[in-house]
């Protein structure tokens, strides 16, 4: 997924972020490539200049091949002490072949080389969809993203955890809205290497949950059902990262 990030922080998007939040509705067909991007910008003068050069060079190429920026959501909190991103963006390609065409362009390696100058960290998670997907983010709702690197020695523990907590999530006003399994992964910065003991830098699964209100996640974590199953996260993963979001 080498060519997705194009115009994440353009002036137009910065202006739109000042307006009242609007619902984000995304609809994809089987075979499309859906990408979740979590960046940390380098806001030094050199970083801003590199970002502008990247946008100016990449967007005309990628848009001709079908890349679409779907929208973004604010990140309100992160479980990682050394990784505090502010935004999560969503992109799509018509299919994998379209993205491959951009990656194959002779000018692309030079354009891509601007990324480490433009962003302190840049994590891109992508999936060629195996079925149609509708994904909505609504003002007033709150969202969480759980990112898990499954422990190969106990491969079923984490998935058992997700199954076991369904009643507690529902009781706290939550619902699972999307799971991205075995995403293609690309990064530079602190997350380029695999976590300790993991065979891959890529997470095994990204799990999105929608909550009716800001206290839903807190209520879920306070529940006895969660406490009784939390040990499965520890035994079932090499690393577990968590984000809270809202529009």
Secondary structure, DSSP 8 states (H G I E B T S, - for coil): --S----TT-HHHHHHHTS----EEEEE-TT-EEEEEEEEE--SHHHHHHHHHHHHHHHHHHHHTT-EEEEEEEEEEES-TT----EEEEEEES-HHHHHHHHTSTTHHHHHTTHHHHEEEEEEEEEE-SS-EEEEE-TT-EEEEEEEEE-GGGTTHHHHHHHHTHHHHHHTTEEEEEEEES-EEEEEGGGSS--TT-S-SS-SEEEEEEESSTTHHHHHHHSHHHHHHTHHHHHHEEEEEEEEEE-
